[in-house]
Amino acid sequence: MSDVVALFGARTQAYASFRPHYPPALFHWLAAHSPAHRCALDIACGNGQASAPLLEHFDRVLACDASLEQLRAMPDAPRLSRFAANAETQPLPSACLDLIVVAQALHWFATPAFFSEAARLLKPGGLFCAWCYGLMRIEPLLDRVIEQFYRVTLAGHWPPGRASVDAGYRDVQPPFPRLQPPTFALQAQWSFGHLLGYLRTWSAVQRWEQMHGRDPLAELHEPLRQAWGDINRPRLVHWPLHFLMGFPAGQHLMHGG
């Protein structure tokens, strides 16, 4: 886990600039299925891509990460409290949270100890929701180039846990019944340069570069540019979201659609 923390901390600004944003409808849905709106916790918050939208629905939002570099990159906001902590050991009292979210990070620490800690922190009926997204989809020719890079060039360089993202978290077995949410997805209009910036945030790209001493995207640049076509034309990028959610600390009192 320390290796993963170091990788994401090393490119904090790139992560903030190039990662896609989550749909507002997701946070409306989470708020509707939380027992109250007093306090939510974003675990492994990174630069706060999930923390900030939660502020629209909760009186107070807590954001924790093991990386001090990521926490320092988060913008200040009223009612948002940041702190450094490992996912499995939170410095918070029991039954203090209405909602816990883990955005694109559960695969690094999906252990019995973590799920036990989540159950301790949530109020009865409190909602736990983790989500992930895997490979983007743009159009078939581009998708093939990116998938070759992902599965062949970077093979063996992904940290342990990445396979759970490829499985859409279906391989993670939480100690509570899973709730199936509506379908949500990420979408963005990206330039060619933004795509390159996003690929550089991949943990396997950083590990490949450390191991081989050169940028793996240097060899990808030309085939990717040819597949893109007009370099001045933005492209619609799409990622399905995959969820693991439920009510670890007791039965849910259904009150929303």
FIMIBA-409211 format. One line per field, with one value per residue: residue in one letter; x, y, z of N, C-alpha, C, O in turn. Coordinates in steps of 0.001 Angstrom, whole numbers, padded with zeros to 6 digits, m for minus. Example, Ala and Ser with C-alpha at 12.3 -4.5 7.8 and 13.67 -1.06 7.14 Angstrom:
% FIMIBA-409211
aa <- [A; S]
npx <- [013190; 012850]
npy <- [m005690; m002250]
npz <- [007800; 007080]
capx <- [012300; 013670]
capy <- [m004500; m001060]
capz <- [007800; 007140]
cpx <- [013200; 012900]
cpy <- [m003300; 000030]
cpz <- [007800; 007870]
opx <- [014236; 013409]
opy <- [m003319; 001138]
opz <- [008465; 008039]
//
This chain:
% FIMIBA-409211
aa <- [M; S; D; V; V; A; L; F; G; A; R; T; Q; A; Y; A; S; F; R; P; H; Y; P; P; A; L; F; H; W; L; A; A; H; S; P; A; H; R; C; A; L; D; I; A; C; G; N; G; Q; A; S; A; P; L; L; E; H; F; D; R; V; L; A; C; D; A; S; L; E; Q; L; R; A; M; P; D; A; P; R; L; S; R; F; A; A; N; A; E; T; Q; P; L; P; S; A; C; L; D; L; I; V; V; A; Q; A; L; H; W; F; A; T; P; A; F; F; S; E; A; A; R; L; L; K; P; G; G; L; F; C; A; W; C; Y; G; L; M; R; I; E; P; L; L; D; R; V; I; E; Q; F; Y; R; V; T; L; A; G; H; W; P; P; G; R; A; S; V; D; A; G; Y; R; D; V; Q; P; P; F; P; R; L; Q; P; P; T; F; A; L; Q; A; Q; W; S; F; G; H; L; L; G; Y; L; R; T; W; S; A; V; Q; R; W; E; Q; M; H; G; R; D; P; L; A; E; L; H; E; P; L; R; Q; A; W; G; D; I; N; R; P; R; L; V; H; W; P; L; H; F; L; M; G; F; P; A; G; Q; H; L; M; H; G; G]
npx <- [000827; 002007; 003613; 001728; 000614; 002842; 003133; 000796; 001050; 003267; 002504; 000617; m000509; m001007; m002896; m005006; m005577; m006179; m007827; m011145; m014389; m016962; m020451; m023005; m025542; m025029; m024283; m026573; m028205; m026876; m027159; m029929; m030290; m029031; m029179; m029318; m028151; m025914; m023111; m020510; m017982; m015125; m013053; m009642; m009347; m007875; m007443; m009842; m012053; m014447; m015113; m015750; m018262; m019941; m020331; m022473; m024633; m024347; m024001; m021468; m018323; m015875; m012563; m010174; m006853; m004020; m001894; m000065; 000657; m001431; m003553; m002729; m003069; m005754; m008368; m009259; m012330; m015433; m016801; m015495; m013269; m009961; m007755; m004946; m004824; m004740; m006810; m007930; m007831; m009335; m009366; m011813; m014948; m017196; m020136; m020681; m021160; m023119; m022701; m020256; m017867; m015843; m013860; m012694; m010636; m010976; m009958; m007342; m007361; m009315; m010082; m010952; m010505; m010801; m013531; m014721; m014003; m015400; m018039; m018046; m017863; m020159; m023496; m026458; m028114; m026573; m024942; m022647; m020529; m018610; m016852; m015663; m013860; m012882; m011158; m011420; m013850; m013835; m013758; m013828; m011201; m009361; m009844; m008783; m006021; m005419; m006183; m004361; m002003; m002618; m003034; m000891; 001657; 001851; 001578; 002057; 002951; 001042; m000036; m000798; m004228; m005360; m006638; m009153; m010499; m010670; m012461; m014703; m015241; m016606; m015324; m014848; m015842; m017941; m018836; m021641; m024963; m025112; m026091; m027817; m027261; m028732; m027759; m024762; m022416; m019268; m018549; m016778; m015587; m012703; m009472; m006716; m004311; m005211; m005997; m003472; m002329; m003991; m003420; m000858; m001279; m001757; m000994; 000545; 001918; 003698; 005187; 006302; 007913; 009724; 010985; 012107; 013320; 012498; 009911; 006921; 004867; 006005; 006420; 003830; 002661; 002583; 001036; m001314; m001946; m002432; m004677; m006422; m006881; m007882; m006088; m007002; m009547; m011877; m012780; m015444; m015336; m015915; m016767; m017998; m019369; m018678; m019996; m019764; m021783; m023699; m025276; m023574; m023865; m026373; m029928; m031340; m033389; m035623; m036155; m036160; m036146]
npy <- [m001204; 001234; 001712; 002319; 004670; 006365; 006490; 007840; 010181; 011287; 012452; 014485; 016969; 016412; 014396; 015852; 017522; 015949; 013731; 012347; 013830; 013061; 012184; 014556; 013470; 011070; 011805; 013029; 010768; 009203; 010828; 010727; 008153; 007952; 007853; 010284; 013692; 014691; 014073; 013008; 010783; 010718; 008345; 007693; 009991; 011381; 014105; 015212; 014818; 013481; 014463; 017238; 017433; 016186; 018097; 019595; 018267; 017402; 018348; 018384; 017366; 014927; 014262; 011935; 010717; 008654; 009923; 012747; 014609; 014501; 015420; 018039; 019152; 019512; 021868; 024409; 024461; 025580; 023751; 021419; 018995; 017930; 015131; 013025; 009534; 005964; 003739; 001617; 002322; 004638; 007815; 008350; 008609; 005875; 005052; 007579; 008527; 009223; 008464; 006731; 007056; 005636; 006378; 005075; 003576; 001465; m001041; m001099; m001660; m003551; m005229; m007540; m006147; m003484; m003358; m003954; m001692; 000272; m000491; 000014; 002807; 003808; 004995; 003184; 001951; 003531; 004356; 002657; 003202; 002289; 002908; 002277; 002804; 001500; 000892; 003536; 004333; 005334; 005398; 002625; 002221; 003820; 002723; 000153; 000657; 001827; m000227; m002240; m001059; m000931; m003652; m005117; m003657; m002530; m004722; m006590; m004430; m003164; m002296; m004663; m005473; m004029; m005752; m006087; m003795; m004235; m006323; m005019; m004817; m007115; m009271; m008718; m009449; m008257; m008122; m007820; m007512; m006683; m003679; m002731; m000059; 002532; 002870; 004535; 006735; 008060; 010889; 012840; 015588; 015508; 016770; 015731; 016122; 016157; 013523; 012231; 013340; 012223; 009456; 009438; 009571; 007020; 004401; 002196; 003199; 004943; 003121; 001532; 003421; 003981; 001501; 001017; 003352; 005218; 007001; 005343; 006259; 007515; 005788; 005141; 007433; 008157; 006041; 006436; 009079; 008865; 007222; 008929; 010967; 014060; 016355; 018600; 018129; 017539; 014678; 012529; 010938; 008001; 006288; 003481; 003228; 001159; m000487; m001073; m001429; m000932; m001542; m001606; m001338; m001973; m002366; m000762; 002098; 002652; 005527; 006985; 007371]
npz <- [000000; 000704; m001484; m003458; m002379; m002570; m005366; m006262; m004834; m006045; m008431; m008011; m008929; m011622; m011352; m010231; m012379; m014642; m014193; m014638; m013804; m011425; m011963; m011125; m010525; m009233; m006612; m005684; m005573; m003648; m001371; m001096; m000213; 002179; 005772; 007108; 006758; 008005; 008298; 006177; 004978; 002989; 001959; 001221; m000363; m002269; m004401; m003765; m005473; m005069; m002593; m002727; m004253; m002372; m000436; m001238; m000264; 002360; 005800; 006901; 005672; 005750; 004792; 004017; 003514; 002821; 001720; 002167; 000256; m001627; m000022; 000514; m001956; m002236; m002586; m000200; 001624; 003018; 005755; 005156; 006230; 006385; 006763; 007521; 007226; 007467; 005602; 007053; 009709; 011270; 012847; 014352; 016129; 016958; 015042; 013817; 011291; 008370; 005791; 003920; 001412; m001160; m003670; m006574; m005318; m003489; m004170; m003325; m000651; 000191; 002587; 005280; 007692; 006920; 006120; 008557; 010006; 008569; 009158; 011896; 011971; 010737; 011249; 012386; 009581; 007977; 004893; 002827; 000109; m002572; m005576; m008936; m012013; m015145; m018126; m020483; m023035; m026354; m029315; m031655; m032980; m031532; m029019; m029275; m029560; m027064; m025347; m026026; m025119; m022388; m021640; m022669; m023054; m020460; m018867; m015919; m014482; m013030; m009752; m007092; m006792; m008820; m010557; m009501; m010295; m013054; m012902; m012146; m009423; m008826; m007768; m005138; m001913; 000275; 003813; 003966; 002577; m000867; m002450; m005353; m007388; m009551; m013051; m013600; m015166; m016287; m018294; m020680; m022644; m024341; m025230; m027351; m025993; m023357; m023002; m023131; m020827; m018878; m019184; m018185; m015484; m014682; m012488; m013313; m015519; m014308; m012771; m014812; m016062; m013989; m013794; m016347; m017111; m018982; m020791; m021216; m022799; m024932; m027058; m027585; m028510; m031338; m032750; m031288; m031905; m034660; m034631; m033387; m035259; m036574; m034880; m033645; m032968; m030449; m028433; m027352; m024315; m022458; m019488; m017876; m014582; m011786; m008942; m005396; m002819; 000200; 003409; 006041; 008838; 009797; 009097; 006276; 006319; 004101; 002208; m000063; m003697]
capx <- [000000; 002884; 004050; 000627; 000545; 003943; 002875; m000208; 001574; 004309; 001919; m000597; m001105; m001537; m004104; m006052; m005875; m006529; m008815; m012517; m015243; m018098; m021714; m023765; m026673; m024573; m024279; m027991; m028709; m026268; m027800; m031303; m030288; m028354; m030198; m029359; m027184; m025069; m021671; m020053; m016532; m014528; m011818; m008705; m010016; m007067; m007522; m011170; m013036; m015738; m015388; m016380; m019695; m020687; m020646; m023781; m025697; m024098; m023609; m020022; m017652; m014523; m011790; m008907; m005989; m002712; m000900; m000102; 000739; m002777; m004361; m002306; m003549; m007199; m008720; m010002; m013767; m016170; m017427; m014675; m012126; m009018; m006799; m004209; m005106; m004905; m008222; m008393; m007741; m009813; m009390; m013161; m015780; m018122; m021503; m020690; m021264; m024289; m022267; m018840; m017605; m014471; m013908; m011549; m009533; m011245; m009156; m006044; m007462; m010592; m009764; m011923; m010271; m011388; m014991; m015070; m013875; m016525; m019238; m017926; m018013; m021472; m024696; m027393; m028717; m025631; m024642; m021279; m020515; m017330; m017019; m014450; m014020; m011733; m010746; m012366; m014299; m013908; m014261; m013141; m009790; m008652; m009983; m007851; m004662; m005293; m006269; m003071; m001081; m003036; m002946; 000359; 002824; 001887; 001357; 003010; 003352; m000039; 000053; m001830; m005528; m005921; m007511; m010518; m011103; m011034; m013628; m015813; m015445; m017403; m014523; m014753; m016967; m018100; m019618; m022998; m025623; m024827; m027204; m027580; m027737; m028974; m026571; m024090; m021206; m018509; m018370; m016015; m015050; m011277; m008506; m005681; m003367; m005807; m005898; m002093; m002146; m004696; m002679; 000333; m001646; m001901; 000078; 001422; 002796; 004772; 006050; 007034; 008943; 010746; 011708; 012803; 014072; 012013; 008468; 006258; 003961; 006750; 006174; 002390; 002177; 002268; m000161; m002485; m002286; m003027; m006028; m007248; m007246; m007696; m005562; m007748; m010931; m012080; m013489; m016257; m014758; m016973; m016379; m019041; m019013; m019016; m020236; m019935; m022435; m024636; m025525; m022814; m024116; m027765; m030884; m031621; m034745; m035776; m036921; m035976; m036212]
capy <- [000000; 002403; 001935; 002995; 006037; 007127; 006708; 008885; 011423; 011840; 013206; 015040; 017994; 015757; 013698; 016862; 018160; 015089; 012701; 012796; 014197; 012166; 012846; 015082; 012601; 010056; 012341; 013173; 009436; 008807; 011594; 010249; 006837; 008045; 008041; 011713; 014449; 015431; 013904; 011995; 010594; 010290; 007636; 007724; 011075; 011974; 015579; 015663; 014794; 013087; 015257; 018525; 017301; 015801; 019306; 020102; 017446; 017063; 019483; 018328; 016315; 014574; 013722; 011405; 010032; 008318; 010757; 014162; 015403; 014605; 016274; 019433; 019625; 019776; 023257; 024630; 024700; 025562; 022501; 020290; 018749; 016976; 014549; 011872; 008294; 004747; 003416; 000637; 002857; 006014; 008445; 008890; 007816; 004912; 005469; 009035; 008882; 008836; 007945; 006582; 006785; 005331; 006590; 004580; 003250; 000329; m002199; m001086; m002037; m004244; m006279; m007635; m005079; m002238; m003422; m003870; m000292; 000998; m000802; 000713; 004249; 004191; 004886; 002182; 002406; 004337; 003794; 002543; 003134; 002376; 002745; 002293; 002806; 000883; 001510; 004410; 003985; 006530; 004797; 001327; 002247; 004338; 001772; m000966; 001131; 002021; m001534; m002907; m000426; m001298; m005086; m005728; m002855; m002316; m005990; m006835; m003194; m002655; m002755; m005632; m004862; m003468; m006754; m005874; m002777; m004917; m007153; m004179; m005123; m008330; m010232; m008300; m009992; m007544; m008867; m007289; m007633; m005591; m002926; m002412; 001293; 002766; 002965; 005826; 006694; 009293; 011332; 014082; 015973; 015666; 016973; 014702; 016380; 015760; 012063; 011889; 013690; 011223; 008196; 009585; 009391; 005594; 003903; 001292; 004025; 005427; 001981; 001160; 004441; 003767; 000263; 001026; 004583; 006070; 007220; 004386; 006949; 007982; 004852; 005101; 008727; 008211; 005262; 007043; 010275; 008430; 006730; 010076; 011733; 015507; 016632; 019725; 017699; 016845; 013397; 012160; 009805; 007397; 005218; 002976; 003120; m000104; m000148; m001983; m000608; m001601; m000952; m002485; m001163; m002206; m002338; 000558; 002591; 003220; 006781; 007729; 006542]
capz <- [000000; 000735; m002862; m004153; m001843; m003155; m006788; m006456; m004290; m006910; m009556; m007433; m009782; m012822; m010940; m010083; m013658; m015766; m013898; m014934; m012680; m011238; m012315; m009983; m010193; m008291; m005256; m005328; m005236; m002382; m000307; m000940; 000423; 003464; 006810; 007424; 005956; 008937; 008105; 005223; 004949; 001731; 002297; 000088; m001094; m003325; m004424; m003367; m006563; m004507; m001386; m003042; m004541; m001171; 000327; m001650; 000309; 003756; 006631; 007090; 004908; 006168; 003671; 004508; 002557; 003386; 001059; 002529; m000974; m002175; 000853; 000337; m003260; m002169; m002257; 001040; 001454; 004284; 006193; 004726; 007114; 005814; 007696; 007019; 007951; 006687; 005437; 008042; 011081; 011228; 014165; 014483; 017042; 016354; 014691; 013648; 009880; 007588; 004491; 003585; 000003; m001570; m005113; m007355; m004405; m002609; m004571; m002650; 000772; 000413; 003543; 006385; 008669; 006428; 006186; 009972; 010383; 007964; 009938; 013182; 011805; 010227; 012065; 011868; 008330; 007206; 003576; 002324; m001354; m003280; m007021; m009753; m013464; m015786; m019385; m021152; m024378; m027196; m030545; m031734; m033326; m030364; m027923; m029492; m029272; m025621; m024686; m026244; m024184; m021036; m021327; m023145; m022652; m019010; m018157; m014849; m013820; m012187; m008368; m006704; m006548; m010044; m011176; m009016; m011155; m014298; m012606; m011702; m008004; m008626; m007021; m003745; m001157; 001545; 004809; 004036; 001270; m001801; m003018; m006757; m007696; m010976; m013891; m013683; m015996; m016483; m019671; m020789; m023942; m024108; m026304; m027429; m024918; m022078; m022944; m022772; m019428; m018086; m019211; m017334; m014076; m014372; m011621; m014067; m016353; m013434; m012412; m016025; m016250; m012967; m014049; m017637; m017262; m020068; m020782; m022108; m023718; m026106; m028152; m027851; m028985; m032762; m033083; m030668; m032685; m035924; m034361; m033002; m036447; m036481; m033555; m033084; m032724; m029168; m028492; m026201; m023601; m021647; m018565; m016973; m013178; m011134; m007544; m004268; m001803; 001085; 004716; 006934; 010264; 010134; 008004; 005709; 006349; 002751; 002229; m001307; m004878]
cpx <- [000860; 003399; 002989; 000514; 001629; 003700; 001884; 000262; 002569; 003741; 000587; m001272; m001682; m002839; m005268; m006498; m006539; m007526; m010228; m013306; m016471; m019414; m022467; m024922; m026284; m024670; m025693; m028544; m028160; m026927; m029210; m031370; m029448; m029385; m030358; m028251; m026245; m023586; m021381; m018535; m016119; m013162; m010951; m009164; m009192; m007130; m008936; m012219; m014408; m016102; m016180; m017861; m020530; m021086; m021991; m024925; m025538; m023604; m022100; m019473; m016235; m013816; m010454; m008161; m004681; m001604; m001060; m000050; m000639; m003639; m004011; m002815; m005036; m007450; m009472; m011464; m014423; m016805; m016686; m013455; m011258; m008120; m006153; m004521; m005080; m006375; m008749; m008406; m008085; m009873; m010730; m013962; m016724; m019473; m021631; m021005; m022575; m023897; m020746; m018742; m016119; m014467; m012603; m010360; m009758; m010340; m007789; m006142; m008786; m010387; m010875; m011753; m010891; m012904; m015485; m015013; m015018; m017811; m019210; m018274; m019430; m022557; m025541; m028132; m027810; m025173; m023138; m021336; m019100; m017604; m015675; m014842; m012738; m011323; m011837; m012762; m014457; m014517; m013373; m011647; m008935; m008694; m009000; m006416; m004448; m005331; m004983; m002021; m001352; m002693; m001608; 001570; 002955; 001668; 002452; 003436; 002237; 000155; m001030; m003132; m006170; m006864; m008961; m011237; m011536; m012277; m014833; m016207; m016328; m016648; m014371; m016014; m017092; m018952; m021008; m023628; m025336; m026122; m026856; m028125; m028175; m027655; m026052; m022836; m020540; m018462; m017613; m015644; m013582; m010526; m007514; m004679; m003909; m005751; m004498; m001826; m002815; m003922; m001443; 000005; m001783; m000711; 001043; 002354; 003977; 005723; 006886; 008196; 010072; 011614; 012589; 013566; 013671; 010484; 007788; 005309; 004680; 006490; 004697; 001920; 001744; 001083; m001429; m002917; m002940; m004450; m006967; m007731; m006927; m007303; m006306; m009184; m011039; m012892; m014297; m015690; m015786; m016387; m017614; m018504; m019505; m019027; m020160; m020530; m023396; m024706; m024859; m023262; m025573; m028663; m031140; m033091; m035006; m036674; m036756; m035994; m034866]
cpy <- [001252; 002742; 002695; 004438; 006902; 007440; 007845; 010218; 012097; 012689; 013823; 016035; 017398; 015039; 014683; 017419; 017241; 013984; 013216; 013064; 013298; 012898; 013349; 014176; 011515; 010570; 012656; 011830; 008983; 009542; 011094; 008927; 006799; 008350; 009490; 012386; 015271; 015309; 012759; 011959; 010067; 009681; 007498; 008798; 011640; 013487; 016096; 015646; 014312; 013931; 016517; 018377; 016905; 017014; 019905; 019396; 017178; 018284; 019558; 017168; 016162; 013914; 013231; 010697; 009712; 009191; 012219; 015049; 015574; 015540; 017749; 020009; 019942; 021245; 023323; 024899; 024717; 024187; 021248; 020180; 017657; 016409; 013325; 010656; 007145; 004369; 002539; 001165; 004336; 006604; 009131; 008024; 006883; 005567; 006980; 009481; 008402; 008147; 007832; 006322; 006489; 005363; 006119; 004214; 001996; m000860; m002221; m001589; m002740; m005467; m006395; m006537; m003770; m002263; m003379; m002424; 000542; 000752; m000092; 002198; 004674; 004067; 003700; 002709; 003271; 003612; 003786; 002412; 003319; 002201; 002807; 002425; 002253; 001634; 002390; 003823; 005281; 006151; 003594; 001388; 002749; 003346; 000617; m000555; 001246; 000681; m002338; m002359; m000889; m002753; m005703; m004928; m002767; m003590; m006208; m005600; m002579; m003151; m003793; m004919; m004333; m004454; m006599; m004793; m003405; m005785; m006332; m004432; m006349; m009374; m009879; m008759; m009278; m008362; m008265; m007454; m006421; m004980; m002573; m001020; 001399; 002815; 004399; 005663; 008065; 009612; 012653; 014321; 016304; 015979; 015809; 014885; 015970; 014242; 011624; 012200; 012684; 009906; 008267; 009474; 007918; 005131; 002998; 002061; 004514; 004298; 001527; 002134; 004272; 002543; 000347; 002324; 005431; 006090; 006209; 005042; 007471; 007081; 004776; 006336; 008689; 007322; 005842; 008279; 009896; 007934; 007871; 010832; 013197; 015883; 017774; 019359; 017023; 015576; 013199; 010879; 009314; 006297; 004743; 002935; 001788; 000132; m001360; m001138; m001440; m000862; m001806; m002440; m001364; m002067; m000914; 000885; 003331; 004452; 007554; 006798; 006103]
cpz <- [000000; m000650; m003642; m003688; m002464; m004622; m007003; m005894; m005206; m008043; m009145; m008361; m011051; m012504; m010835; m011430; m014661; m015457; m014165; m013661; m012636; m011496; m011086; m009566; m009207; m006857; m004774; m004861; m003884; m001209; m000033; m000196; 001695; 004549; 007259; 006623; 006846; 008578; 007149; 005251; 003584; 002060; 001048; m000890; m002239; m003266; m004187; m004448; m006106; m003295; m001709; m003395; m003330; m000344; m000054; m000936; 001799; 004521; 006804; 006288; 005441; 004985; 004197; 003392; 003275; 002813; 001482; 001298; m001600; m001327; 000675; m000978; m003258; m001878; m000930; 000721; 002824; 004511; 005715; 005636; 006516; 006906; 007052; 007878; 006963; 006669; 006565; 009459; 011058; 012636; 014441; 015444; 016280; 016075; 014530; 012223; 009269; 006288; 004478; 002095; m000182; m003093; m005755; m006460; m003574; m002917; m003904; m001208; 001095; 001314; 004586; 007420; 008214; 006539; 007636; 010458; 009801; 008749; 011291; 013053; 011431; 011291; 011571; 010638; 007495; 005956; 003316; 000812; m001884; m004763; m007726; m011216; m014072; m017040; m019959; m022509; m025167; m028545; m030839; m032030; m032154; m029201; m028063; m029166; m027758; m024895; m024868; m025285; m022755; m020720; m021711; m022651; m021136; m018200; m017114; m014083; m012968; m010762; m008075; m006349; m007809; m010746; m010713; m009808; m012472; m014109; m012168; m010263; m007779; m007818; m005550; m003017; 000184; 002518; 005035; 002657; 000394; m002310; m004451; m007072; m009156; m011741; m013896; m014525; m015976; m017961; m019674; m022250; m023735; m025388; m026292; m026285; m023560; m021917; m022537; m021294; m018500; m018042; m018313; m015845; m013712; m013532; m012374; m014996; m015516; m013056; m013614; m016236; m015238; m013284; m015292; m017909; m018443; m020030; m021715; m023097; m024961; m027304; m028520; m028600; m030451; m033140; m032462; m031451; m034005; m035724; m033996; m034232; m036265; m035052; m032871; m032714; m031355; m029368; m027207; m025597; m022576; m020775; m017807; m015541; m012617; m009631; m006622; m003156; m000985; 002410; 005790; 008391; 010645; 008933; 007567; 005855; 005044; 002816; 000939; m002476; m005349]
opx <- [000496; 003602; 003309; 000337; 001371; 004023; 002114; m000091; 002720; 004437; m000422; m002483; m002738; m003779; m006376; m007670; m007372; m008032; m010498; m012947; m016957; m019495; m022558; m025256; m027121; m025101; m025975; m029266; m028901; m027216; m029643; m032401; m029184; m030371; m031423; m027506; m025840; m022874; m021937; m017881; m016685; m012223; m011453; m009343; m009743; m006901; m009206; m013196; m015423; m017285; m017167; m018669; m021710; m022082; m022584; m026064; m026498; m022895; m021520; m020087; m015494; m014407; m009682; m008755; m004285; m000495; m002076; m000646; m000984; m004376; m004894; m002974; m005529; m006802; m010223; m011794; m014025; m017283; m017197; m012701; m011752; m007764; m006724; m004488; m005361; m007104; m009894; m008951; m007214; m010387; m010782; m013692; m017005; m019893; m022571; m021107; m023077; m024658; m020041; m019451; m015264; m015015; m011541; m009213; m008798; m009989; m007129; m005122; m009327; m010504; m011657; m012738; m011444; m013504; m016550; m015869; m015544; m018586; m020250; m018911; m019856; m022538; m025352; m028706; m028204; m025030; m022448; m022103; m018473; m018485; m014689; m015988; m011643; m011160; m013019; m012093; m015124; m015641; m012256; m010880; m007904; m007704; m008444; m005674; m003420; m004591; m004563; m001241; m000424; m002133; m001220; 002407; 004051; 001581; 003635; 004205; 002459; 000481; m002068; m003123; m007392; m007784; m009889; m012454; m012637; m013059; m015880; m017376; m016755; m017263; m013817; m017128; m016415; m019721; m021490; m022908; m025322; m027107; m025732; m029339; m028005; m026576; m026793; m022261; m021170; m018348; m017787; m015416; m013248; m010885; m007476; m004247; m003161; m005490; m004347; m001176; m002265; m003785; m001032; 000908; m001914; 000439; 002243; 003476; 005120; 006938; 008054; 009315; 011245; 012826; 013697; 014372; 014442; 009855; 008064; 004978; 004029; 006356; 004351; 000883; 000647; 000175; m002505; m004112; m003902; m005326; m008168; m008872; m005823; m008102; m006248; m009936; m010358; m013603; m013896; m015576; m016442; m015607; m018240; m017329; m020608; m018183; m020447; m019874; m023847; m024263; m025519; m023060; m025973; m028205; m031155; m033949; m034649; m037768; m037190; m035876; m034763]
opy <- [002242; 003913; 003609; 005339; 008044; 008535; 008718; 011272; 013318; 013561; 013696; 015960; 017832; 015069; 014397; 017753; 017686; 013351; 014397; 012594; 012835; 014107; 012626; 014112; 011077; 009831; 012558; 011763; 008439; 008937; 011040; 008606; 005722; 009036; 009876; 011725; 016380; 016313; 011669; 012968; 009095; 010402; 007223; 008545; 012316; 014086; 017281; 016390; 014692; 014099; 016826; 019144; 017251; 016965; 020647; 019861; 016765; 019134; 020643; 016103; 017137; 013105; 014008; 010156; 010405; 009211; 012848; 016126; 016666; 016363; 018606; 021224; 020578; 021814; 022412; 025484; 023957; 023548; 020137; 021140; 016582; 017107; 012684; 010730; 007320; 004650; 002698; 000505; 005181; 005950; 010327; 006829; 007094; 006496; 007589; 010680; 007328; 007345; 008718; 005466; 007012; 004466; 006690; 004505; 001492; m001613; m003260; m001913; m002538; m006604; m005460; m006043; m003027; m001294; m002827; m001985; 001426; 001680; 000355; 002768; 005778; 003156; 003254; 003798; 003715; 002389; 004777; 001606; 004358; 001437; 003315; 002192; 002508; 002854; 002045; 002939; 006213; 006535; 003534; 000671; 002157; 003158; 000154; m001329; 000814; 000476; m003045; m003119; m001198; m003051; m006720; m005454; m002914; m003535; m006028; m005704; m001592; m004322; m003804; m003883; m004197; m004037; m006939; m004860; m003143; m005965; m006897; m004284; m006596; m010271; m010668; m008483; m009654; m009218; m008211; m007530; m005284; m005674; m002163; m000818; 000448; 002803; 005346; 004577; 009083; 008711; 013482; 013374; 017264; 015523; 015013; 013905; 015493; 013738; 010741; 011420; 012335; 009305; 007255; 009301; 007596; 005442; 003026; 001616; 004497; 004497; 001174; 001725; 004405; 002556; m000189; 002386; 006292; 005299; 006224; 004449; 007831; 007557; 004391; 006295; 009144; 007812; 005749; 008508; 010539; 008194; 007799; 011295; 013547; 015741; 017904; 020191; 016026; 015430; 013635; 009859; 010116; 005471; 005560; 002644; 001343; 000855; m002493; m000246; m002505; 000280; m002653; m003413; m000954; m001687; 000014; 000056; 004501; 004435; 008703; 005584; 005389]
opz <- [m000634; m000970; m004402; m004508; m002843; m005082; m007840; m006422; m005175; m008563; m009837; m008565; m011514; m013298; m011288; m011606; m015451; m016384; m013947; m012581; m013667; m011275; m010093; m008382; m008418; m005972; m003580; m003867; m003065; m000177; 001118; 000395; 002230; 004280; 007740; 005899; 006498; 008553; 007288; 005514; 003083; 002399; m000042; m002081; m003108; m002215; m004384; m004361; m006689; m002998; m001040; m002872; m003260; 000378; 000729; m000986; 002449; 003983; 006848; 006230; 005567; 004270; 004760; 002459; 004212; 003346; 001184; 001287; m002054; m001870; 000683; m001102; m004189; m000999; m000582; m000310; 003707; 003574; 005857; 005798; 006177; 007855; 006170; 009106; 005778; 007621; 006989; 010345; 010850; 013543; 014726; 015567; 015100; 016765; 015042; 011962; 009599; 005747; 004960; 001565; 000533; m003734; m005512; m006799; m002991; m002009; m003911; m000600; 002182; 000857; 004764; 007969; 009024; 007003; 007909; 011226; 010477; 008980; 011775; 013939; 011770; 012120; 010440; 010672; 006416; 005959; 003554; 000286; m001678; m005155; m007191; m011601; m013571; m017024; m019930; m023045; m024717; m028867; m030325; m031388; m031835; m028494; m027068; m028563; m027236; m023933; m023952; m024710; m022007; m019665; m021135; m021918; m020594; m016973; m017402; m013128; m012267; m010569; m008736; m005683; m007873; m011450; m011447; m009980; m012956; m015043; m011852; m009905; m006651; m007242; m004786; m003463; 001141; 002080; 006167; 001661; 000864; m002564; m004739; m007027; m009920; m011149; m014158; m014588; m015687; m018792; m018780; m023002; m023040; m026473; m025354; m025678; m022706; m020825; m021693; m020597; m017456; m016976; m017744; m015027; m012531; m013843; m012105; m015238; m015973; m013025; m013452; m016547; m015587; m013065; m015301; m018838; m018867; m019328; m022915; m024124; m025942; m028431; m029637; m029262; m030777; m033811; m033053; m031642; m034426; m036548; m034260; m034259; m035847; m034126; m031648; m032207; m031118; m030362; m026128; m026278; m021911; m021248; m017132; m015318; m012932; m009101; m007009; m002617; m001409; 002529; 006393; 009118; 011735; 007855; 008375; 005553; 004904; 003380; 000866; m002314; m006347]
//
